[in-house]
Amino acid sequence: MNIRNIKYNKDIAIVIINDPKTYNSLSSKNLNDLIITFKKLDKDKKVKVIILEGAGKGFSAGHNLKEVKNLKKKDKYNKLFNLCSKLMLQIVEGRKPVIAKVHGAAYAAGCQLVASCDLAYSTNDAIFATPGVNIGLFCSTPMVAVSRKISKKHMMKMLLTGEPIRANYAKEIGLINDCFTKSKLNSEVLKIAKKISTKSNLTIKIGKQAFYKQLEMPLKKAYSYTSKVMTTNMMAMDAKEGISAFLEKRKPIWKNK
């Protein structure tokens, strides 16, 4: 398996794409391994936050073009791209917040992977691109995730030119949350992960699922849906505990129920 999964302080899982020889390409094998890893972590009650990073010189170059070239048949191409989409949906629909920790390049499906994560932080010199147009293969699946994070004009420029953007601009247009020096990235990502890990697992799960669902709804339907979600959330023990703790000026003791 080219995916390493290590624990930090028990409740934070760090997933590393460990295939530096292919610049952590999203080959069929790596995609399958990532799906298996995320599904396992999603069921692990001790894990509250997942950090995703790449080994070696960068985050991920996207699909393995040598593999893509050798597939040749239409059904095999379709299987590969569906598998990639399955990974992205696993991250979005999963219960746990996923933070992308990016260095080097995040290209094509690698950029898609960054956009699919709930939060994303990078080094100041990281670069992002959807460069498929340069090789005659439009980044159609990567644009699904990235276009849901940035505006249409910015997205189309990336897609039509294939030119990479730097971290500070990626932050400006909303692709990543922030960027730091190489020496600070790890501590800053752990800081936000630790902060999230102090919250109720149940509340985070409810909120994450509701966030992505309401985004695709018309305004009136979104309000109706989220009102029901908040009502359900309010009936949970953790909501009652959280409100009581706030009023009593003490730290809440989460039951995740």
PyMOL commands that set and color helices and strands:
alter all, ss='L'
color gray80, all
select helices_A, chain A and resi 20-22+28-43+65-71+74-93+109-116+131-135+140-146+152-161+167-172+182-197+201-215+219-234+237-247
alter helices_A, ss='H'
color red, helices_A
select strands_A, chain A and resi 3-8+12-17+49-54+98-102+105-107+119-123+127-129+165-166+178-180
alter strands_A, ss='S'
color yellow, strands_A
deselect
rebuild
show_as cartoon
